[in-house]
């Protein structure tokens, strides 16, 4: 059976009053969060010099047994499944275009 605790013996200390933030602090915080968008005088930041080609997502349904074999192969190669499939596709297309 649980012990009963006498709450009157607990010392919680004095009540602390909560300070409301001043209006200037609120406005300053909002200004920091919502900086204005770049204008004609302020050009937008440039992307890194190496442009990244747009991508498309592909979903494949493959048998579990084949998935296990591929996963073991990419583990042995110390690579990812994504890199593995991209390299296979590049090699296949390269061979066909020669």
Secondary structure, 3 states (H helix, E strand, C coil): CCCCCCHHHCCCCCCCCCCCCCHHHHHHHHHHHCCCCCCCCCCCCCCCCCCCCCCCCCCCCCCHHHHHHHHHHHHHHCCCHHHHHHHHHHHHHHHHHC
